[in-house]
Amino acid sequence: MNSDTIAAIATAVSDSGIGIIRVSGEDAVAIVDKISILGNGKKRLTDVDTHTIHYGHIVDSSLKSQVIDEVMISVMRAPRSYTAEDTVEINCHGGVLMVQKVLETVLKAGARLAEPGEFTKRAFLNGRIDLSKAEAVIDVIHAKNEYALDASVKQLKGSVSDKIRSLRAKLIYEIAFIESALDDPEHISLDGYPEQLMEKTESIIDELQKLAESADNGKMLKEGINTVIVGKPNAGKSSLLNLLVGEEKAIVTDIAGTTRDILQEHIKLHGIGLNIIDTAGIRSTEDVVEKIGVEKAKKYADEADLIIYVVDSSVPLDESDYEIMEMIQHKKCIVLLNKSDLDIVVTEDSLRKILNDEFVMIKTSTKENIGIEIFEQTLKDMFFHGKIQINDEVCITNMRHKAAILDALESMKMVRQSLLNDTPEDFYSIDLMSAYASLGKIIGEEVEEDLVNEIFSKFCMGK
Amino acid sequence: MAEIREKVDVCVVGAGHAGCEAALACARLGLETVIFTVSVDSIALMPCNPNVGGSSKGHLVRELDALGGEMGKNIDKTFIQSKMLNVSKGPAVHSLRAQADKADYTREMRKVLENQEHLTIKQAEVCELLWEAVEDKKRITGVKTFTGAIYECKAAVLCTGTYLRARCLCGEAITYTGPNGLQAANHLTDSLKSMGIEMRRFKTGTPARMDKRSIDFSKMEEQFGDERIVPFSFSTDPDSIQKEQVSCWLTYTNEKTHEIIRNNLDRSPIYAGIIEGTGPRYCPSIEDKVVKFAEKERHQVFIEPEGLHTNEMYVGGMSSSLPEDVQLAMYRTVPGLENCKIVRNAYAIEYDCINARQLYPSLEFKEVKGLFSGGQFNGSSGYEEAACQGLIAGINAAMEILGKEPLILDRSESYIGVLIDDLVTKDNREPYRMMTSRAEYRLLLRQDNADLRLRKKGYEVGLISEEQYQYLLQKEEMIHKEMNRLKNTSVGANKEMQSFLEAHGSSALKTAATLAELICRPELNYEILSEIDKDRVELPADVIEQVEIEIKYEGYIVRQKRQVEQYKKMEKKKIPEDLDYDEVPSLRLEARQKLKQFKPISVGQASRISGVSPADVSVLLIYLEQRARRN
C-alpha cells in the first residue's frame, strides 16, 4: 500500500483563485512528467533539481497538444518532502472544475486517489511526523474516514446507487458462472459463452460510460444545498416551489427517485444549486398513510442544510406550528410569513418570541408574488457570506466515485480485449472481479464472500 | 495398577490423509512419532469419492508434493484413470484428477508408514490430552488412550477427521459410528472442551456403492482417461506410469427421480430437522439439488469404479441421507441403474470439529502450546485439503520442537496458504472446500509451477533431498536462460519469415520482432516457432512449458506480481503477540473486539478479518510504527 503513488487536491475545493494538486510516491515525478510540458518544452520534469518550481502546462497524456491548464509545478524529492516520498505539487488555476480536471489527468496517468488522511499517514510512517503527534494523526485518519464513508453513501442519488447495484449483480452472476465452470468443468460448460459475454460486456461498458459522464456533470450526487420547505398544510409551500421553479431564471432538472409523498426539485438561483424538497404538510395526525409522510418530512428537515418555514400568517398558530418550530430551532432557517395579502393574524414579533433570533423573516405572498425577490436575495447573501455552504467533501466524493467508475470501465475494457484475443476465461474473470470490487467502493460494499455465495446459490455444483 | 507410559516427541491423533502427512513429516525430520488410529485397517482410507485431485485440489496435491508430502506419490502408484481437467482453459486452472484404486491406496500408504523410521503405528482411541499451565497459556505434555496408556510428548497433532462423536444417518436409521461403520471417537471432545476449545458440528455425506454386475453400462456415456498421463508428483517419471486405464460412466437423473425425492422429503433427516450439523453447499445431497435447483430437469450422475479388484461402483452426484427404500427406488429411476443392487447405502455423517479461528496460521492452537491440528477437524472437507493441513501441522510441530521458525505459506505463494489463511481468518460456517476462485493470485499459483514456488521451502524444512533441490536449481536456470534468449533474439521482416507467418494464419511483420513477441501471438507457440528458431537447444518439456506460459501471459502475470508486492507489504508487518488492542486509540469498537479475539499475526491478516475497515488498518499501522519507534 505504501509504495504506490497517490494524488489529491491539497487546497480547499472552492471557487478560489488557485488550487494545488499534490502527488506523492515513487512514481510521482514520472507521472506528472507524462502530462506536463515545461516552459518552452525543452526541459523535462524528470531532470529538474529538487525543490525547484517550474512554469508549464498540464496536457492530456494521450493527446499532448490538448492543454488542460497553465500551471506552476514544484518538485520535492525524497526524503525532503512532507511525506518523505518524491512529491510533486501542481499549482493550477482555481475553480472547482479546473482543479478536478487536473487531478483527473494525474489519476489517468497512473496515480491513485489518496484515501482520506493518507498523506499524513505516509508522513508519519516515513518518520516525518514526530512521535508525539501520533495520536493526532490517528484521529485525523479516523475522523476523515468516518466522514468520507458516511458522506460517500449518503450523497449518492438513489437512482445511481440502484444502477450500480444492478451492474454489480450482473457482474457477479457472470463471474460466478465462469468460476463454477472452472471449479466443476464436468457439470458446467463454457461452450459458446464468450460470445454471450461479449454482448453483455459491451452493454456494461456503455452503462459505465454513461455513469462516468453523469459524474462529470455532477449528476451522481445530490449536490447543492439541501433545502427543505416545511409548514402545515395549505400554508403555501407548493405554490412557493412552483414559483421558484416556474420562473425563467430557474433551471429545472428531472430528478428520478422522487418519493411518493415528498416532491423534490433541483433548481439554480443566482448560480446557487438548491435541492428543494417540498414536504407533506406537517400536522399531528392519526392517519397512518399521512403519518408516514410526516415522519419523512421530519427526517428530511433533520438532515437539511437549510429550512424554509412557510407560515400561514392569515390563521392563528396551532399545535402543528409549534411542533415545527420545536423541530427547526437549531437549524439554518428562513421564515416566510405567507399570505401577507390577506388579513394578518400572525406577526413577526409573535414568532420572534419563540424562534431563534438569527432566523431571517420575510413577508410574502406566493399568490401575488410579493416578497419573493427579497427571499432570493436573502438566500444569495447567506450563501456568499458563508452562512450556508456546500461541503468540500461533496466534490471530493464525486471524484472518488468517478475514479472508481473509471477503474471499473478500464477493467471491462480489458475483458473486451481478452474476449477479442480469445484469452481463456480464467483470465478475464479476474478483470470482471476488479470491476465488481471497484463499483462496490462507491456504494460502500466489500467483496468478502459474495462470489462463493453467488456460485452456490445460482449454480448447482457436482458430487 | 501398572500402566503403560511412553515418551515420544510427537503424537498424531488419527491416520487419515491429514494424520499420515503429519506423522510422516515429523518422523522424516527425525522426531520419534506415534500415530494413533481406531483401526489400522483404515489408514489413509477414502471413505467418500474414489479420486484424488480435481479443480484446485489438484493444485493442492502438487504443492504438497513440492514440499515433501506423500499423497502425490501414493496416487501415482495407485491410480486407475487420470485426467487433466480444464485443458481448454488457461494454464492456471488446468488441474489433475486421478481415480484411485481405494484398497491399493490405503495399502500403499500403510506400507510407507510402516517402513518409516522413527514412526510407530498404534491402534488406540485417544481420549484425553494432558497439559500443564505455562505463564498465561497451556502446554501439551501428552495424550491418554482409552485403555489408560499415557504417551508423553512435546507436541500433538489432532487429525480426527469425521470421527469425533460421529453419527451416521440413513433416513430413520441412525448409528453412532464413524465412516464405513468404523468406531467413532466419543471421548476426546470432552477433553478438548475442558481445555477451553470451542467445538462446532458439521455434516457431510456420501452416495451409495453399487454392484457393477447390476448396472447396464450400455445406457451410459463412457468417460475415458487422458491418452498421455501426467503424474502428480514432481519426483515420478512420467514414462513410468503410462498404463491401461479403466473408464467412468455418465448418466442422468430425470423427472421421475426428482418426484420420488420430493415425495419423500419428510423422511429425509435434513428436511425433518434431525441433522443439526452444517453441510457443505458445494457438495449437496441429491435432495438438496432437487429442492434448491427445482428448475433443473436432470442432474449428472458419474459411475466410478472403487478399484480394480472389487465390483463396487461409486455413484457420484447422488449422495443422500434418505431412507434405504427411498434410495433404492430413486437410484432405480436412473438409466442404466434400473436393476441396480446397492452394496452400501448412501448416508450423511455428523461430527465434531473446531472453529479454526482458534489457530495460528502455523496451525498451532493460540491458547495451547504444542497442540496442532489439521484436516476435517479444522472444518475443511476433502482428502487433499486435509493432507495439506496435516503436512503443515506436522512440519510446524516439528519446527517448534527443533526450535525453528514455523512454515507459514501466504496467499500469494500457494493454494495451501489460501486454504489455511481462509480457515484461520474467516468465519467458515460450512465444511471448507478449496476453489480456484478463492485464490486471488491464481495466475501465479499454477499446478505446473508448484515446484518452482515451493520446493525450496520443502528443502529448507528438510523434507526435500539435496538431489531434488539441485534439480530444481538447474530447472530454474534453464528457464531463465531460455526466456532471456527468446526476449533478446529478434527476427527480421524478411520473406522467409512472412511466408512462415502466413502459413500459420498470423499477420505479417512490419518491423523486426523478438521471438518472445511472436510467442505472444494467440495463433503461435513455442513449438510452431521451432521452424524459424534455428539456435534452439533441446530442453526438457517442463522447462518449455514454463517458458511458454511466462511469455504468453506475461501481461497478466506481471500485473498479478505487482498486486502481490502490495499484498506482501502488509503481510510483512507483523503484529506482536502481546499487543494490547485497548491501548490503540480510535479503533472502532467492532474492530477492537475482533482483533482482540483473533490475534492476527500480521496487519495483512488483520485486514482480512471481517469487521476491520481500511481505516482501522491505517490506525493499526500508525500505532505499530509509534510502538516500534518508542522501543
Interface residues (C-beta under 8 A of the other chain):
Chain A: M1 N2 S3 D4 E115 P116 G117 E118 K121 F124 L125 G127 L131 A134 E135 V137 I138 D139 I141 H142 N145 E146 L149 I175 E179 L182 D183 D184 P185 E186 H187 L190 N421 D422 T423 P424 E425 D426 F427 S429 I430 E448 E449 L451 V452 I455 F456 C460 M461 G462 K463
Chain B: N49 S55 S56 L85 N86 S88 K89 G90 A92 V93 R281 Y282 C283 P284 K289 K292 F293 K296 H299 Q300 F302 G316 G317 S319 K426 M435 T436 S437 R438 R442 L443 P522 Y553 Y556 E565 Q566 K569 M570 P585 S586 S610 S613 P614 A615 S618 V619 L621 I622 Y623 E625 Q626 R629 R630
